[in-house]
Amino acid sequence: MSLNDCTISGNERTGGEGSLRLYIFLGIFAVTFSAAYYPVMAGLIQSWAASDDYSHGFLIVPLALYITWLKRDELGRQPVSGSWTGLLLVVLSLCAFLFAQVGGILTLSSLSLIVTVWGAVLFLFGFGMLRQLLFPLFLLLFMIPVPAQIYAALTTPLQLFVSKVAVEMASLAGIPVYREGNVIHHTQGVFQVVQACSGMRSIMALLTLGALLAYFGLRSSLPRGVLFVSAIPIAVAINVLRVFTIIAAFHFLGLDLAEGTPHTVLGIVLFGIAFVLFVAIRKGLSLCERSAPNA
């Protein structure tokens, strides 16, 4: 029996042998997927709960499901025509999963989970459905924590960069400070730019936000890509502003914004500024789209 026997036209979706076969495939996949990947899913949930850097992971699956629901009309018009290429992708992904389990490679296990979902969609529904679901399936990548080695390698240079720029801004504002690595010395105190202020946490959250704003607010691939990548400079700039604000508030107002509730409030305000910057960039890119000759 060929999987292509399950092809169903838009007027034949309400029953029949093809629909029964499809539901059987879906049931088998759901059970086996949950059994195989339960440890991975439990580990991801623990990572989201344990770190503010990845707490947005709790939102990813609901967002992906919501976007899929919004596309229900387009999905309903797609013929269900499964491809054996998807099964090959699932098999290769499961092999990678076994290798990751033996080697203790947590990131590869998580990637295998997502690729298995991609392969299952292709196997059960075909390329047309996969194209329609490309963005919500891509969005699933944002729930995977960055490997610790990569995170550490990126965090240290960002800490030093944020510290350097913030000190230069403070000096221009007449604040007596000097820097030793990521430690900033003031005449009446010492500030340390820790990992949380490096920008990596903001980058992960803002990349997710950028992907959503690009998908819902723009039509073309290039403007979407520009808005998505703009999360990186926005996150770094916001964290430079965070450090400078903490120094300036301490020097001019005697306020300690480095910890506690004031630090949390400052973070919320700065995230709001980042969101406004995103919206402004999206607005500019949208105007460019409308003015382009082929728009």
WOWOZI-V143703 format. One record per backbone hydrogen bond with DSSP energy under -1.0 kcal/mol. CO is the residue of the C=O (numbers start at 1). NH is the residue of the N-H. Records with the same first field share a line. If there is no record, write none. Layout:
CO = NH / NH
This chain:
2 = 5
3 = 6
4 = 7
8 = 80
9 = 12
16 = 20
17 = 21
18 = 22
19 = 23
20 = 24
21 = 25
22 = 26
23 = 27
24 = 28
25 = 29
26 = 30
27 = 31
28 = 32
29 = 33
30 = 34
31 = 35
32 = 36
33 = 37
37 = 41
38 = 42
39 = 43
40 = 44
41 = 45
42 = 46
43 = 47
44 = 48
45 = 49
46 = 50
47 = 51
54 = 57
55 = 58
56 = 59
59 = 63
60 = 64
61 = 65
62 = 66
63 = 67
64 = 68
65 = 69
66 = 70
67 = 71
69 = 72
71 = 75
72 = 76
75 = 78
79 = 81
83 = 86
84 = 88
85 = 89
86 = 90
87 = 91
88 = 92
89 = 93
90 = 94
91 = 95
92 = 96
93 = 97
94 = 98
95 = 99
96 = 100
97 = 101
98 = 102
99 = 103
100 = 104 / 105
104 = 106
105 = 109
106 = 110
107 = 111
108 = 112
109 = 113
110 = 114
111 = 115
112 = 116
113 = 117
114 = 118
115 = 119
116 = 120
117 = 121
118 = 122
119 = 123
120 = 124
121 = 125
122 = 83
125 = 81
126 = 130
127 = 131
128 = 132
129 = 133
131 = 134
133 = 137
134 = 138
135 = 139
138 = 141
139 = 142
140 = 143
141 = 144
147 = 151
148 = 152
149 = 153
150 = 154
151 = 155
152 = 156
154 = 158
155 = 159
156 = 160
157 = 161
158 = 162
159 = 163
160 = 164
161 = 165
162 = 166
163 = 167
164 = 168
165 = 169
166 = 170
167 = 171
168 = 172
169 = 173
170 = 175
171 = 174
175 = 177
178 = 185
180 = 183
182 = 193
183 = 180
184 = 191
185 = 178
186 = 189
189 = 186
191 = 184
192 = 194
194 = 197
195 = 198
199 = 203
200 = 204
201 = 205
202 = 206
203 = 207
204 = 208
205 = 209
206 = 210
207 = 211
208 = 212
209 = 213
210 = 214
211 = 215
212 = 216
213 = 217
214 = 218
220 = 224
221 = 225
222 = 226
223 = 227
224 = 228
225 = 229
226 = 230
228 = 231
229 = 232
230 = 234
231 = 235
232 = 236
233 = 237
234 = 238
235 = 239
236 = 240
237 = 241
238 = 242
239 = 243
240 = 244
241 = 245
242 = 246
243 = 247
244 = 248
245 = 249
246 = 250
247 = 251
248 = 252
249 = 253 / 255
260 = 264
261 = 265
262 = 266
263 = 267
264 = 268
265 = 269
266 = 270
267 = 271
268 = 272
269 = 273
270 = 274
271 = 275
272 = 276
273 = 277
274 = 278
275 = 279
276 = 280
277 = 281
278 = 282
279 = 283
280 = 284
281 = 285
282 = 286
283 = 287
284 = 288
285 = 289
286 = 290
287 = 291
288 = 292
292 = 295
